[in-house]
Amino acid sequence: MIRILAAAAVVSSMTLPQRPLAAETFKSFKLKALDGTERTLADFANRTTLIVFFHPSCQYCVAALPKIQAITDEYKERGLSVVWINVLPEENRLLKEWQAHHELTAPILLATSSVQRNYRLTMTPTHYLIDTRSTVLWKHSGYKEGDESEMRNEVAKALK
């Protein structure tokens, strides 16, 4: 009898409709760019966008930067936008020199005190790949050598 009930439970669980996981929507922002203009998420709405939360003194962010710049260069003509968002307001003053030193072409947005809390960031860098409707397609926290392969694959898949 127990075997029959167990078998029935397995069969019924296979036939029950599975609810898809709700898609996560990236929370909108309104932040100042290095040039003083205000930028919002809507400014990137017509393209697939890679958002990188970082801070200039983060060694992992610095290690990831050339890899992300290469991905930016490779996919920008196919519709990829990239934006870097500093998470430490006290390091905003370092950003112009940091951007020039690393030859970063993507815009950098300045941190506010609420950025880390608003996006529940636990480490840097944290990457979000979003589509034109701000749906999160991929999220990755941290960086180690080789992570750029997964990032490149996710970008390529999103732009197909």
Secondary structure, 3 states (H helix, E strand, C coil): CHHHHHHHHHHHHHHCCCCCCCCCECCCCEEEECCCCEEEHHHHCCCEEEEEEECCCCHHHHHHHHHHHHHHHHHHHHCEEEEEEECCHHHHHHHHHHHHHHCCCCCEECCCCCHHHHCCCCCCCEEEEECCCCEEEEEEECCCCCHHHHHHHHHHHHHC
